[in-house]
Every structure is written in C-alpha cells, then in structure tokens.
Amino acid sequence: MKKTIVSMVWAASLLLPVSLFADSMAGMNMSSALLAANTITVSQGYVRDVPPGTHNTAMFLMLTNTGKMEQNLIAVVSPISNQTQLHKTIIEKGVSEYSMASMRQVNDIVLPAGKTVAFQPGSYHIMVMDLTGNLTVGQQVPVWLIFADGSHKEIMLPVVKK
C-alpha cells in the first residue's frame, strides 16, 4: 500500500507542467527550492463523510504558510479516490436578485507568505472523486499535498460527519 501511494505521488509530480516547475524555480538556489512542505502547517483538516455508495466527497483544512515566500499547492493525492481536484466555489450574480454558486477546478492555490488559506464549504476545497471504497466516521485518511517546488507533505485527515 505504501509503495502504491509513493508511486501515486511520484506519478503526480510527473504531471507538473514543465513551465510551472521552471517558473517556481526561477531565482531560487537549490537549498531553498524544496521548502514549501516545511513551511506549510495544516490545521482543522477533515474529509466529509458521505453515505455508502456515494462516489464523491470533499476535504477541508486550513493551510498556513509560515515561510517568507509565497508557495503554490498544485495537487492532492489520496488512496481513498482515483481522482482529486483543487476547486474554488464561485458566486455569480444571476439575472434576477438571486446568485448562483458553481464549483470550478483551479490549477493551483496560492499560499501567501505569513498567511492562512481556508479550504471550507463555499470557498476553496479539495474535491475527492471516484472513491475507492466506503468511508467510516473516525477513519484516518492519508493525504499528500504537492507543491509547485516539487516538495510534498504527508498528512492524515479524519473522516467527519458534517
């Protein structure tokens, strides 16, 4: 299982657009190039529980960049699904007095230096699609956060009924 996850993280890192990786490395020396995973702290994270047989869910968390440089989250990988995507909920004013919310996939999420970015309902979130099995409240889910500088951070998130 661990070997499969490492392979998934490695494969995801190969999917990085070369230009994005090159842009993130511009002006950096190698000693500072792989610091994103070390400067990002995670809090209040969870995976939303869904009824058995449901194919999609979402992950929510708070990411704090304690470093002095902006970082970019570009992917998330977890063995509980065959696909994850970074999403942002967009509120659009409709033709009437009502607004409409829609989710849009984003290529990356900027984590400003010294700031916290909230992944919460109605905002940024991680869509978890094509679940590989049923979730159980209290289950601990391994998750890898992948950053534009090539580094990654392994975290565990609980499944929570919300």
N, C-alpha and C positions, 0 to 999 in steps of 0.2 A: 504494500500500500504506500509506504513512504517513498519507495523508488518511483512509483507511478506519479505521485504528487510532484516530486523533484523533476520528473520528465515533463509534467504539465507546465511547471514554472519555466523550465528551460525552453520549451516549445513556445510559450507565450512571449518570452524575451526575444525569440527569433522573429516574431511578428511585428516588432517595432519598426516603424518606418526609419530607414537609414538617415534621412534628413532630420527627423526629430531627434534621434540619438546624437547626430553630429552637432545640431544646434545646442543641445543641452550640454555638450562637452566644450563648446567654444569658450575660450578664455579661462578654462579650468586646468589645473595641473592634476595629475593622477591621484595625488594624496587627498585632494578634496572632491574628486569626481564621484565617489561612491558613498557619499554621506547621507543621502536622503533617508534611507532606512534608519539611520542612527539618530536623526534629528526630528523624526515624526513620532509623537506619542499618541496612543489610542485610548479613548475612554468611552464609557456608556454605549458600548457596542452590543448589538444583538441581531439575530436572524428572526424574522417574524414567522411564527408557527402558522401553518395552513392545514386544512382538513386533508386526511389521507386521499390520495388520488389526484390532488391538485398539482399542477405542473410547474407553477411559478411562485416565487416569493420575493422578498427584498431583505437587504441588510442595511442597517443604520448604525452610525457611530459618529464620534467626534474625532477629528484628526487635528492635532496641534503641531505646528512646525516651530520647534524650539531653536532652530538654527537662524543664521544670519542671511541665508539665501533662499529665494523662492524655490519651491520644489513642485513637481508635477506628478500626480498619480495618473498612471496611464492604463492600468489593468488590475483586475482582481481575479484570482483563481481559487476554486474550492472543489473538493471531491464530491460535494453534495449535488453538483449540477454539471451538465455538459456545456453550459454557456453562462457567462456573466457579462454584464454591460454596465458601464457608468452612465447614469441618467440624471437629468435635471427636469423638474416639473416646471412648465411654462404656463403662466396665467395670461390668457389672451382676452382682450375685451371683445365681446361679441357685438353684433349689430343692434342688439337690444340692451337693456340695462344689465343683463347677465354676462358673466365672464365664463370662459371655458378653460379648463385645465387639460394640458396634454403633456405626456412624458416624451422627452427627446433624448436619444443617445448622444453622448458627448465623447470626443476623442481623449480628453484628459480633463483633470480638475486641478486648477492652480491652488497651491497651498502657500499663501504669502508668509514670508519670514515673520516670526513672532506672533502669528495669528492662529485662531482656531476656525476650522471649517466644519459646519454641522451637516451631517448626512441624516436627514429626517424626513418624515412624510411631508409632501408638498414642496420639497426642495431637492437638493442632491440626494441620491440614493444609489444603491448597487442592486440592479435587477438580477435575480437568480432564476435562470430559465432552464427548463428541461431537467427538473430534479431527478436524481438517480435513485431515489427511494423516498419513503415517508420520513418526515421529521418527528421528533419527540421532544416535548417541552423538557427543558433541562439538559438536553443533549449538547455537548461541546463540539463545535464545528471548526475544523482547521481552515484558515483563510490565508492567502498570500497576497499582500499588497505589492504591486510592482510599480516602480518609479521610472521616470524618463532617463535617469542617470544610469540605469541598469541594475540598481540595487533593489532588494525586496525585503519585506518584513513579514514574518510569520506570526499570526495571532490566532487566538481561539475565541470564538464568539458563542454565547449560549443561545439556544432556541427559546424564545419567549412568546407567550400568548399575549397578544395586544388587541 
